[in-house]
Amino acid sequence: MTRPWTIALVQARPLTGSDRLDKLADDLREILTAHPDVQMVVFPEVHLLGEKEGEDDPWTYFARVAEPLDGPLAAALGRLAADAGVWLVPGSIAERGADGRIFNTALVYDPQGRLVSSYRKVFPWRPHEPWASGSGFTVFDVPGAGRMGINICYDSWFPESTRQIAWQGAEVVLNIVKTTTPDREQELVLARANAIVNQVFYLSVNAAGPPGRGRSVYVGPEGEILAQLPDDAPGVTRLVLDLDRVSEVRARGTAGVNRPWRQLHADDDPIELPAYGGRMAQDRWQLHDSDPEDHR
């Protein structure tokens, strides 16, 4: 194991109250006391936005608390990462963009407290979520370990999301989630599928209950379950990832046989992929034959 990475994945209830940053700092200290070798700590989607649960209109709450990435919340989170001396993914925040739109944005801080990556959720859970949609996928490099990326909850239902992150070189995909609905069962299947078809580590950390459904699942590059929490109770999972496993699986094939990243030969004809006409946009995002009445 030449590229080990020790990570703590936190299935936790969303934080509430004016002291939620203090609570996050306390949680970090507790995790690092129990696991002093941890290099990265990851919390679920919208972990700092628990006050939303008491609001009749969540959008009013998001609009009230949204901040730009150079605002005081992002700065405070950077200080927490630096004080703890770890890579920190504090979940996602309500980010106010320069044009006033509000995004569900995941943040990544290095142990010096620098914001090294931010990702706006590309696929909000529509029609149920009010977020504006992000328009691109991001990855970040961890010196001495490898390249990683993030997607958020409903992104996992769109295979393009994980494929783009893997295409950009990510070996680990952090899937931060706040699923409160019965479809967590399907998301467990998607976590394994996304790992298998992209040959990546796929780490899906969900919020604890209430309101989350929990059942966080952490999957290796052949689709093997590395760890899974069985219910919605809070819990911390410490894993040591061997990032060389990704290189090995891609070289020898999943189950020793399948090498999708080496599918094409030099003399193969290019394969046209016309599904989105080169880009995904509202006027192109529809099935070729989408009327169920035609299939009766």
C-alpha positions, 0 to 999 in steps of 0.5 A: 500500500504505497498510497494509503489515505485515512478518512473519517466519514461521518453519518450525522444529524444536521447541525442547528443553532447559532453555535453550530460551528462550535458543535462542528469543532467539537465533533472534529476534536472528538473524531480526531481524539478517537482516530488521531491518524485520520487525514480527512473528515467528511460530513453529509450534505447541508450539514450546517443547515439543520435549521431548515427542518423547522421552517415552513418555507425552506427556500426563505431560510436558504435565501436568508443564510446564503453567503458568497464563498468569500463570506464569513462562514467559508472563512470560519470553516477554513479556520476549523480545518487549520485548527484541526490540521486535517482535510475537511469536507464540512458538507455543503452550504447555501452559496449566493452566486454573483448573480444572486442565485443560490447553489448547494455547494460542497467545500473542501479545505486542506490542513492549512485551511485553504479552500482548495475546491468548491462544487455546485450541485449540478443536479438538484432534486427537482421538483423538490429542491429550490437550488440553482443548478451548477454547470460543471464538475470539479476535482482536486489533488491531494499531494502524496495521495491522488485526485478526488472529486465530489458529487452531491446526493441526486447527482448519483442518479445521473451517470454523467456526473461520476463519469465526468469526475472519473474522466478528470482523473478522480480515483475517489468520489465523495458522494455527500447526501441528505436523503430523507425519503424511501429511495435510499434503497435505490441509492445503495445500488447506484453507489455500487454501480457508479463505483463499478462502471468507473472503477473508483472508490465511491463513498456515499455518506448520508445524514443520520436520522432524523431527518436522514435515512442513514445507511451510508455505504462505502464502496471500492473500485470493483463494487465491493462494500468496504463498510456500511452503516445498517440504519439511521443512527449517527456513526463515524466510519474510519477507512484506510483507502489504498488508492493504488487499488484503482490503478490495479483494478483498471490494469487487470480488470474488474473481477480480473476481466473488465477494463472499460477504460481500455475499451477502444483500440487505435483503429476503432471508428469514433463512436458518436454519442448524440444523446445531448447534442454535445451538451446538456441543456433544457431544450435537449433534455428529453427522451426521443419518445417520451410520451407514455401514451405511445407505449400502451 
